[in-house]
């Protein structure tokens, strides 16, 4: 029941009202009681809301800093660009200076003629041979996975709700000059757009969620391809060892089957 209707019901009671009703009756004497109750409810939830919001914004800022400062990730991207230019050599796309972020997800779709190796596998092989120190680039991106769970739209709605709540508090406490330092967190969300700009993308066409999701999928696909490469190399090594052992056994058996040369007796 809305608070004004509840107040009306209490007023209609006779002298036999119970303690709970008496409480409401006394509450009705408080000026703007409904507004004050809403503010009290907002105050109870405020600290938790702000803490959660701060955590989300800190994750956004952290992942943006990690991506932009990772030298290893930059080397991986440069290698991808070089491979793409090599594949497209002789075409209009053979001298590209960059590539779309969503191209990272297509590396697993491009296969060699024998259909055994994808471009992602080949990328891992090239990096293993030429730049093994960058293979663990995912360790630079510790906030990538938690960032992939953040929806900017929900954050914006949460910010708006808190902002409106603070405005109502200020209206109710018009005579108070208390400041709310927590409001400074609302100006710390610019890193979301800067992440798209870092990859040369338009934040409208490629929003924060898409950037983070694409990078996370790339990291997981890269790790899977690298693991598969390592397993294949181990299998090839075992096959080579087994083949060498078979050749050794054949040679030993062949030598044992030969008759020793006998000298010709003197006459």
C-alpha positions, 0 to 999 in steps of 0.5 A: 500500500502506498504510504499516503494511503497507509496514513489515511487508513491509520487516521481512520482508526479509533482509539483502540489502535495498537502500538504499530499503528501508534507508531505510524500515527506519530510518523505522520506528524513528521514533515515530508515523512515519505521523502525522509523514509526514502532517503533513509532507505537510500542511505542504508544502501548507499555505501554498498552501491558506491563500493560496488560501483567503485570496484567496477570502475576500478576494473575498467580503469585497470584493464584499460591501463593493462592493455595499453601498457602491455609491450607483449600484447603489442608485439603479438599484434605487430606479428599478426599484422606482419602475417596478414600482410605476408598472406595478402602480399601482391593485393591491395591489402598487402601493405596494411598499417592496421587491422580491425579488432574483430579480425582477431576472432577470424584467425582460427577460421583461416586454415592451411591447404592441408586443413591441419593448421589454422592461422592461430596455430601458425601465429603461436608457432612463429611466436614460439620460434621467434618471440617466446618471451611474449607467449605469456602476454595474458599475464599482463591482462589480469583484469580482462576476465572480470572486465568482460562481466561488466555492462556499461549500461547497467553501470550508467543506470546505477550511477544515475540512480545514485546521483538522483538519490544524492540530489534528493538528499541535498534537497532534503538537507538544503540547510546542510553544507555537507559534501559527498566525496563519493560523487567523484567516482562518476568522473572516472569512467572515461577509460572505457572509451579510451580502450576502443580508441587505443585499437583505432576503433570507434567506441560507438561501433565497437563499445567497451564490452565488445573490445573486452570480449574480443580480447578475452576470446582471443587470449583463450583461443591463443592459449588453446592453439599454443597448447595444441601446438605443444602437444603436437610437437611432443607427439612428433618428438615421440614419433621421431624417437620411436622411428630412430629406435626402430632404425637402430634395432634394424641396424643391429639385427642386420649386423648380427645376421652378417657372417664374419669374414674368414681368412683364406689359408696359405697353400 
